[in-house]
Each structure stands twice: as C-alpha cells, then as structure tokens.
C-alpha cells in the first residue's frame, strides 16, 4: 500500500472539476493522520470473536445422521478402560458397565447430560481485555500442540525445544493481535523431571502473556501443586476460581473408543480445582479412527459426547470445550497429514457438529506438514484456518507456528501466521450489504461528471481502516519498489520482528516480590 493514497490520485483537469458529493474537510496531511491513527478495538475490521458459520460442508440431514450414528456407537459399542472413579461416576449417572468392562451410554443419558452442559462459557485472560466468549459461531485463533522441536529457519534444521523457547513463543503471542490465546505449543525438552516440566510450562506461558493459556499435566498427582502456583499468580484461590485464566487440554480418550485412564484422573482433579477442561479426542483417520471423513467425525463426536456425560455427571454445567480433533493420515504411508484438504474438511465438519449441539467447540487447523515456513506451509495453513473460521469454530487450535505434522514449532512462522490469520478473520467477517455499502450514490457521483475513479472519494478514504486488513510482514510493493527497498525477504522480516519483540522483557512478567516467592516455592528454570 502507498504511504499516502492521495499520491495515487491523478491531478484534476478543469473538465473534471464537477460536483461529486460533499467536500472533504481538512487537508491532505489531516486526512493522512486520521487514516494512520489506530482504530478503537470495536471499530477495527477484524477482532477476536467475530462470527463465522457461513460454510457448511454437511447438510442438515448429514448432521442428523452423524449425531444418530454417534448415539448408536455409545449405546452399543461404548468405551473401555475407565478408571474406577470414572466407572463409579458414570454408572451412578446411568451409564452401564458391561461384562466386557466397557461403559455404554443409553441415549436418554446422553440427551440428559447435553441439556445440562454449559453453553456460552468464557475463557478468561489474566488481562480482561483478552477474555474469550465461546458462544454461537464466535471464532478465536490460537496455538496448541506438543512439538518436541524448534525450527531454526537460518540453519534450516530442527533442534529440541526448551522452556526458553516456550516462554519466547508466549511473549510473541502476547504481541500478536490475531492470535487470541496460547495453548502450550512446545514441550520443555530441557526439563527431565515431569513435575518440574508441568510447573515450568505454566510459569513460562503465564510469564509471557496475559492471554488465556492452555496446558496439560503428565499425572494427576501433579495437579495440586499446579493449583498452588496458579493461586499465587492469581492472588489467592478465590481470585483464581473467579477468573481461571488457564484451562486443561485433556486427552481423556485413546481412540478408538477407550478412556485414557490417567488423563481421566487429571480431568477429575482439574474439575475439583475449578479449571476449565478441553475434552480432546484426537483419532487419526485410517489408523485410530475410521478412514471415511464422515466416520472419523462420528467417532470423535461419540468420544466427546462420552466426555460431556463424564464432566456433567461430576459437576452439571461445568465449563468444558467439545474438542473433536480427528486428524488425517496419508494412507500411502500412514503418516499424519495435517496440512491436507481432507483435514480442513474434517475440522469444518466438526465445527458444524459443535453448532448442532450448541456447545463451545474447538478443533485443530493451521497445521503444516511442510518442514519450513515456505509456500507449501502457506497453502496448508491458510486452507484449514479459513475453512475452520468460515465454519464458525469457537477455538481454532494449532492455527499458527506448527510444522512437520506437529513435530516442529517455528517462531518466525508464528509471526507470519499473525498476518495469515488476519486475512482468515477478514474472510470470517464476510461481506456487509447495506444501502451505504451498495455504493450507488458514490457510483453516481463518480461516473456522472466525476473523476471516473474511486481513489479519492470520501467512502474509499473512510473505509481504508474499517473495511480492509493490511499485513504487517507480507510485501505488496511493486517490483520496482521492492528493488528500491533492497528486495526484502519475508523470512528475514519475520526474524527481525521476532528479535525486536524478544529484545524487551515481557510485559506479562510477574511482580518481583511475587516472582521471588514463586521461585522460593518451585524450581523455576527460566532466568529471573
């Protein structure tokens, strides 16, 4: 975009000086200053929580068939391997323990628990500006995953991820407008002790951003100490329970159709402590889920419905996210192919099922199978992110930074993803059709004796910021301007922005007295 749109307007000739609507007030400099001033949050062209839902890969009949198939699967197949506490909770609610050890769910029980399930929940940030209301088709993009490597774009290599990398990712997310939450995207491979890893994950994320954070726990026995840490950060248990700013990403099932015993115990402990839970079913189509896209959705829906029963049998109306995350396999090799068109369809179909149940939902999109932030990564990340947003998915996980089918995370890609998600959110916003946007009066004034172009009209100038989204890193210069500016490279620009962000201490870091108290209580690996 030119620094000043007025520079693109051809000088008027005497023949062009005919009336063309109300005169613009102020001079060129005033107009440029007005356009350069950031808009208030509610006036920006895109923002967290805009409503999608215009894309429906499934017909209404398809949705009903998937729903009914999921109910049959729960009633006739059921789930195995529930922990003893889960067996007691579920059978007390009305589930049936078979002689084969599987828990089966009568249709009436599922429908009863769906009626009790929480809707319109809020995931809180430490800063209320970042609160996310999960209702209807409101869309939010964020990170997620458990990558064990960091992508070094300069050396074109992978190395093991560290707690410092995780903290750096949180610091960057805190500064990116189009990434609305941080779920832990990397594992701290430099911390061998699992308890210390879980606690340092919370510390590194919360010390890097005041946006909502998602994390997981290795064992249920680690959860009480995590709550001790969170209570300190929040200012006390009552403050934590009033605004829990961390949620538990819980793989409570091991597809196909089995409970993950240890994860179920973690879920029970998180519910007791007031932490929202993501009920995550992550089957892989053709491997741990049926190969047909519809079948993969059926299994994921059935497993998550079992989670809805489980949670609401413990605490009716408890804040839980319906996390259908089926993935795709490349059936030639069995390898995961998260960047495929089939993955985009799976995620969009799951979003439509969330809407059918009226439950807050989350699923995966934006995963690149590409090893580096290149053209392959671009098309893979954009395809599924746009489709997830258009389908009205409340929480789009793994939307930025994730490469190598979830094995590698890239900080430069995280920054580039902010631009990509800005364009995706503009697609989510859609097209507003009003008397003003139909623009007939502007067309009349421009074409009937006017200048014959729209570059300088009041309407064009007024909509520059409110209707259009401009990338922070992408290059839209002409080839001539690109040459004059030294032929800037996209990755080099992203690296420079990364370094500029990381050159400053995170605004989210804790008060020194609180930080000292945390370090006295817990083995924190990040430097003070």
C-alpha positions in Angstrom: 0.0 0.0 0.0 1.3 3.5 -0.8 2.2 5.7 2.2 -0.5 8.1 1.2 -3.5 7.3 -1.0 -3.6 10.9 -2.2 -0.4 10.2 -4.1 -2.3 7.7 -6.3 -4.9 10.2 -7.3 -4.4 11.9 -10.7 -4.4 15.7 -10.7 -7.7 17.1 -11.7 -8.1 18.8 -15.0 -10.6 21.7 -15.4 -13.0 19.3 -17.1 -13.0 17.1 -14.1 -13.9 19.8 -11.6 -17.6 19.0 -11.3 -19.5 18.4 -8.1 -19.1 14.9 -6.7 -20.7 14.9 -3.3 -19.8 16.8 -0.1 -16.3 18.3 0.1 -13.8 16.6 2.3 -12.9 18.6 5.4 -9.3 19.2 6.3 -6.2 19.0 4.2 -4.2 16.1 2.9 -2.0 15.9 6.0 -5.1 15.8 8.3 -6.6 13.0 6.2 -3.4 11.0 6.3 -3.1 11.5 10.0 -6.7 10.3 10.5 -6.1 7.2 8.5 -2.9 6.4 10.3 -4.4 6.6 13.8 -5.3 3.1 15.1 -8.9 2.5 15.4 -10.6 1.6 18.7 -10.9 -2.2 19.2 -14.6 -2.4 18.3 -14.1 -0.3 15.2 -11.3 -2.4 13.7 -12.0 -4.5 10.6 -11.2 -7.7 12.5 -11.1 -8.7 16.1 -11.4 -11.8 18.3 -14.8 -13.4 18.5 -16.2 -12.4 15.1 -18.9 -14.7 13.9 -18.4 -17.3 11.2 -20.7 -20.1 10.3 -21.4 -19.3 6.6 -19.6 -22.5 5.4 -21.4 -25.8 5.9 -19.7 -28.9 4.5 -22.6 -31.1 5.9 -26.3 -30.8 5.0 -28.8 -30.8 7.9 -29.6 -34.5 7.0 -25.9 -35.3 7.2 -25.6 -33.7 10.7 -28.5 -35.7 12.0 -27.1 -39.0 10.6 -23.7 -38.3 12.2 -25.5 -37.5 15.5 -27.6 -40.6 15.4 -24.6 -42.8 14.5 -22.6 -41.4 17.4 -25.5 -42.3 19.8 -25.6 -45.8 18.4 -21.8 -46.1 18.9 -22.1 -45.0 22.5 -25.1 -47.3 23.3 -23.8 -50.4 21.5 -20.0 -50.2 21.5 -19.2 -47.9 24.4 -15.8 -47.0 25.8 -13.3 -49.2 27.6 -10.7 -48.5 30.3 -12.5 -46.0 32.5 -10.7 -45.6 35.9 -12.5 -47.0 38.9 -13.6 -43.4 39.9 -14.9 -42.9 36.4 -16.8 -46.2 36.5 -18.5 -45.1 39.7 -19.2 -41.6 38.4 -20.7 -42.8 35.1 -22.7 -45.7 36.4 -24.2 -43.6 39.1 -25.4 -41.2 36.4 -27.0 -44.0 34.4 -24.2 -45.5 32.2 -24.0 -49.3 32.1 -20.9 -51.3 32.9 -20.9 -54.4 30.7 -19.3 -57.8 31.5 -16.6 -56.9 28.9 -15.6 -53.9 31.0 -16.9 -51.4 28.6 -19.1 -48.4 29.7 -22.1 -48.0 27.5 -24.3 -44.8 27.4 -28.0 -45.0 26.9 -29.4 -42.4 24.5 -31.5 -40.8 27.2 -28.5 -40.3 29.4 -26.6 -38.6 26.7 -29.5 -36.3 25.9 -30.0 -35.5 29.6 -26.3 -34.5 30.0 -26.4 -32.4 26.8 -29.3 -30.5 28.3 -27.2 -29.8 31.4 -23.9 -28.9 29.6 -22.5 -25.4 29.8 -23.1 -23.1 26.9 -21.8 -19.6 26.3 -18.8 -20.0 28.5 -16.0 -17.5 28.9 -12.3 -18.4 28.9 -10.6 -15.7 30.9 -7.3 -14.0 30.3 -5.2 -12.6 33.1 -6.0 -9.3 31.5 -9.7 -9.0 31.0 -9.1 -7.4 27.5 -8.3 -11.0 26.4 -11.4 -12.7 27.7 -13.0 -15.0 25.0 -16.7 -15.6 25.0 -17.4 -19.0 23.4 -20.9 -19.0 22.0 -22.6 -19.4 18.7 -20.2 -19.1 15.9 -17.7 -16.7 17.5 -14.2 -17.5 16.2 -10.8 -17.4 18.1 -7.5 -18.5 16.7 -4.6 -19.7 18.9 -1.7 -22.1 19.3 -1.6 -25.7 20.6 0.4 -28.9 20.3 3.3 -30.7 21.9 6.1 -30.1 19.4 9.4 -31.5 20.5 11.5 -29.5 18.1 12.0 -25.8 17.2 12.5 -24.9 13.6 15.7 -22.9 13.0 15.0 -21.1 9.8 18.5 -19.7 9.4 20.2 -23.1 9.7 17.2 -25.0 8.1 17.4 -27.5 10.9 15.4 -28.8 13.8 16.6 -28.8 17.5 15.0 -29.8 20.7 12.6 -27.3 22.2 13.3 -25.7 25.6 11.5 -23.8 28.3 13.1 -20.6 27.0 11.6 -21.3 23.5 8.2 -21.8 25.1 8.5 -18.5 27.0 9.6 -16.8 23.8 6.5 -18.1 22.0 4.3 -16.8 24.8 6.0 -13.4 24.6 5.4 -13.2 20.8 1.8 -14.3 21.1 1.2 -11.6 23.6 2.1 -9.0 20.9 0.2 -10.5 18.0 -3.4 -9.2 17.5 -4.8 -12.1 15.5 -3.6 -14.9 17.8 -6.1 -14.8 20.6 -4.9 -17.4 23.1 -1.8 -19.5 23.9 -2.1 -23.2 24.4 1.3 -24.7 25.1 2.7 -25.4 21.6 6.0 -27.0 22.7 7.4 -29.4 25.3 10.2 -28.3 27.5 12.7 -31.0 26.5 15.4 -29.5 28.7 13.5 -30.3 31.9 13.7 -34.1 32.6 11.5 -34.2 35.7 7.9 -34.3 34.6 6.5 -32.4 37.6 9.0 -29.6 37.1 8.2 -29.6 33.4 4.5 -29.2 34.1 5.0 -26.4 36.6 7.6 -24.6 34.4 5.2 -24.9 31.4 2.6 -22.9 33.4 5.2 -20.4 34.6 6.8 -19.9 31.1 3.4 -19.3 29.5 1.9 -17.1 32.1 5.0 -15.0 32.5 5.0 -14.5 28.7 1.4 -13.5 28.0 -1.8 -12.3 29.8 -3.9 -14.0 27.2 -5.7 -17.3 28.1 -3.3 -20.2 28.5 -4.0 -23.9 27.9 -1.8 -26.7 29.3 -1.8 -30.3 30.2 -0.5 -32.5 33.0 1.6 -35.6 33.0 0.0 -37.1 36.1 -3.0 -36.3 38.3 -0.7 -36.1 41.3 0.9 -33.0 39.8 -2.3 -31.0 39.6 -2.4 -29.9 43.3 1.0 -28.2 43.1 -0.1 -26.6 39.8 -3.0 -25.1 41.6 -0.7 -23.8 44.3 1.3 -22.0 41.6 -1.9 -20.6 39.9 -3.3 -19.4 43.2 -0.1 -17.5 43.8 -0.2 -15.9 40.3 -3.9 -15.1 40.7 -3.6 -13.6 44.2 -5.4 -16.4 46.0 -7.7 -19.3 45.5 -10.9 -17.2 45.4 -9.4 -14.9 42.8 -8.4 -18.0 40.7 -11.8 -19.6 40.9 -13.5 -16.3 39.9 -11.3 -15.9 36.8 -9.5 -19.1 35.9 -7.0 -18.0 33.2 -5.6 -21.4 32.5 -7.5 -24.4 31.0 -6.6 -28.1 30.9 -6.1 -29.7 27.5 -7.2 -33.2 28.3 -6.8 -36.2 26.0 -9.3 -38.2 28.1 -9.8 -40.8 25.4 -7.4 -43.0 23.5 -9.1 -43.7 20.2 -10.7 -45.9 19.2 -13.3 -45.7 21.9 -11.2 -46.1 25.0 -10.8 -43.9 28.0 -7.3 -42.7 28.8 -7.2 -43.8 32.4 -4.6 -41.3 33.7 -5.9 -38.4 31.8 -9.4 -39.0 33.2 -7.9 -38.7 36.7 -6.3 -35.5 35.7 -9.6 -34.2 34.4 -11.3 -35.1 37.7 -8.6 -33.2 39.6 -8.9 -30.1 37.3 -12.7 -30.0 37.7 -12.2 -30.1 41.5 -9.8 -27.2 41.3 -12.0 -25.0 39.1 -10.0 -25.3 35.8 -12.0 -25.4 32.5 -11.3 -28.5 30.5 -10.9 -29.2 26.8 -12.3 -32.7 26.1 -9.9 -33.7 23.4 -10.5 -36.7 21.0 -7.6 -37.0 18.6 -8.1 -40.0 16.4 -6.2 -40.4 13.2 -8.4 -41.3 10.2 -7.3 -44.6 8.7 -5.3 -45.5 11.8 -7.1 -44.9 15.1 -10.3 -43.6 13.5 -12.3 -44.8 10.5 -10.9 -43.8 7.2 -14.0 -42.1 5.8 -14.2 -38.4 6.8 -17.8 -38.9 8.0 -16.8 -41.9 10.1 -13.9 -40.1 11.7 -16.3 -37.3 12.7 -18.8 -39.9 14.1 -16.1 -41.5 16.3 -14.8 -38.1 17.5 -18.4 -36.9 18.3 -19.2 -40.2 20.2 -16.0 -39.9 22.2 -16.6 -36.3 23.1 -20.2 -36.9 24.0 -18.9 -39.5 26.5 -16.8 -36.7 27.9 -19.8 -34.5 28.2 -21.5 -37.2 30.2 -18.5 -37.7 32.4 -18.0 -34.0 33.1 -21.6 -33.2 33.8 -22.0 -36.2 36.0 -19.3 -34.7 38.2 -20.5 -31.1 38.0 -23.6 -30.2 36.0 -22.9 -27.2 33.8 -19.2 -27.3 34.3 -17.2 -25.3 31.6 -15.9 -27.8 29.1 -15.0 -27.5 25.4 -16.2 -30.1 22.9 -12.8 -30.9 21.4 -13.3 -33.1 18.4 -9.8 -33.2 16.8 -9.7 -36.0 14.3 -6.6 -36.0 12.2 -5.9 -37.3 8.7 -3.4 -40.0 7.6 -1.6 -40.2 4.3 -2.9 -43.6 3.5 0.1 -44.4 1.4 2.5 -44.2 4.3 0.3 -43.9 7.5 2.0 -40.6 8.3 -0.1 -37.8 9.6 -1.1 -35.2 7.0 -2.5 -32.2 9.0 -2.0 -29.8 6.1 -4.3 -31.6 3.7 -7.6 -30.6 2.3 -9.2 -33.6 4.0 -8.0 -32.2 7.3 -9.7 -28.9 6.5 -12.9 -30.7 5.8 -12.7 -32.7 9.0 -12.2 -29.7 11.1 -15.0 -27.8 9.4 -17.4 -30.7 9.7 -16.6 -31.0 13.4 -17.3 -27.2 13.8 -20.7 -27.8 12.3 -21.4 -30.6 14.9 -20.4 -28.2 17.7 -23.0 -25.8 16.4 -25.6 -28.6 16.2 -25.2 -29.3 19.9 -24.8 -25.6 20.8 -21.7 -26.4 22.8 -18.4 -24.4 22.8 -16.2 -26.3 20.5 -12.5 -26.5 19.5 -10.6 -28.4 16.8 -7.2 -28.3 15.0 -6.4 -26.3 11.9 -3.4 -24.5 10.5 -1.0 -27.4 10.8 1.7 -27.5 8.1 3.2 -30.8 7.0 5.9 -28.6 5.5 9.2 -28.5 7.5 9.8 -24.8 6.9 7.7 -21.7 6.5 7.6 -21.9 2.7 4.9 -21.9 0.0 3.7 -25.4 1.0 3.3 -24.2 4.6 1.3 -21.2 3.4 -1.3 -23.1 1.4 -1.6 -25.8 4.1 -2.1 -23.3 6.9 -4.4 -21.0 5.0 -6.8 -23.7 3.7 -7.8 -25.2 7.0 -7.7 -21.9 9.0 -10.1 -20.2 6.6 -12.4 -23.2 6.5 -12.4 -23.5 10.3 -13.3 -19.9 10.7 -16.0 -19.9 8.0 -17.5 -22.9 9.7 -17.8 -20.9 12.9 -15.3 -22.9 15.1 -15.1 -21.2 18.5 -11.5 -22.2 19.2 -9.1 -22.9 16.3 -6.1 -24.7 17.9 -2.7 -25.1 16.3 -3.5 -22.2 14.0 0.0 -20.8 13.7 3.6 -21.9 14.0 3.2 -25.6 13.7 5.2 -27.6 11.2 6.2 -31.2 10.4 2.8 -32.5 11.3 3.0 -31.3 14.9 6.7 -32.2 15.5 8.2 -28.8 15.0 7.3 -25.2 16.1 8.7 -22.1 14.4 8.7 -18.6 16.0 9.0 -16.9 12.6 6.1 -18.9 11.3 4.1 -17.8 14.4 4.7 -14.1 13.3 3.9 -14.8 9.7 0.8 -16.7 11.0 -0.5 -13.4 12.5 -0.8 -12.0 9.0 -2.3 -15.1 7.7 -4.9 -15.2 10.4 -5.7 -11.6 9.9 -6.7 -12.5 6.3 -8.6 -15.5 7.6 -10.5 -13.4 10.0 -11.4 -11.0 7.3 -12.9 -13.9 5.4 -14.8 -14.8 8.6 -16.2 -11.3 8.9 -17.7 -11.7 5.4 -19.5 -9.1 3.3 -21.8 -6.5 4.8 -24.6 -5.5 2.4 -26.3 -2.1 3.3 -27.5 0.9 1.5 -24.2 2.5 2.1 -22.0 -0.5 1.0 -24.1 -0.9 -2.2 -22.5 2.4 -3.1 -25.0 3.6 -5.6 -24.6 7.3 -4.7 -20.8 7.0 -4.8 -21.1 5.4 -8.2 -23.4 8.2 -9.4 -21.1 10.9 -8.2 -18.0 9.3 -9.6 -19.4 8.3 -13.0 -21.7 11.2 -13.9 -19.3 14.0 -14.3 -16.9 12.9 -11.6 -13.3 11.8 -11.9 -14.0 8.3 -13.1 -12.3 6.5 -10.3 -12.9 5.9 -6.6 -9.4 6.5 -5.2 -10.2 9.9 -3.5 -13.8 9.5 -2.6 -15.0 10.1 1.0 -16.2 6.5 1.0 -12.9 5.0 0.0 -10.9 7.1 2.4 -13.3 6.3 5.3 -13.2 2.6 4.7 -9.4 2.2 4.5 -9.1 1.0 8.0 -12.5 -0.3 8.9 -13.1 -2.5 5.8 -9.6 -3.6 4.8 -6.9 -5.5 6.6 -3.2 -4.8 5.9 -0.4 -7.3 6.5 2.4 -6.4 8.9 5.1 -8.6 7.3 3.8 -9.5 3.8 5.1 -7.5 0.9 2.7 -5.7 -1.5 5.2 -3.4 -3.2 5.6 -3.3 -6.9 8.7 -5.0 -8.3 10.3 -1.5 -8.7 9.6 -0.5 -5.1 10.7 -4.0 -3.9 14.1 -3.5 -5.7 14.5 0.0 -4.2 13.9 -1.3 -0.7 16.6 -3.9 -1.1 14.5 -6.8 -2.1 13.3 -7.6 1.4 12.9 -11.3 2.2 9.7 -12.4 4.0 11.5 -14.7 6.5 14.2 -12.0 7.2 11.4 -9.5 8.0 9.7 -12.1 10.3 13.1 -12.8 12.0 13.7 -9.1 12.6 10.2 -8.7 14.1 10.8 -11.7 16.3 14.1 -10.3 17.6 12.6 -6.9 18.2 9.8 -8.4 20.4 12.3 -10.6 22.3 14.7 -7.8 22.9 12.3 -6.5 25.6 11.2 -8.1 28.8 7.7 -9.5 28.6 5.0 -7.1 29.9 3.3 -10.2 31.5 6.2 -11.0 33.8 5.2 -11.1 37.5 5.8 -8.5 40.1 9.4 -9.0 41.6 8.1 -9.9 45.0 5.6 -12.4 43.7 8.3 -13.9 41.3 10.7 -14.3 44.2 8.0 -16.1 46.3 7.3 -18.4 43.3 11.0 -19.2 42.9 11.3 -19.9 46.6 8.5 -22.4 46.4 9.1 -24.0 43.0 12.1 -25.0 40.9 11.8 -22.4 38.1 14.2 -22.9 35.2 13.8 -19.6 33.4 16.3 -16.9 34.5 14.8 -14.2 36.7 
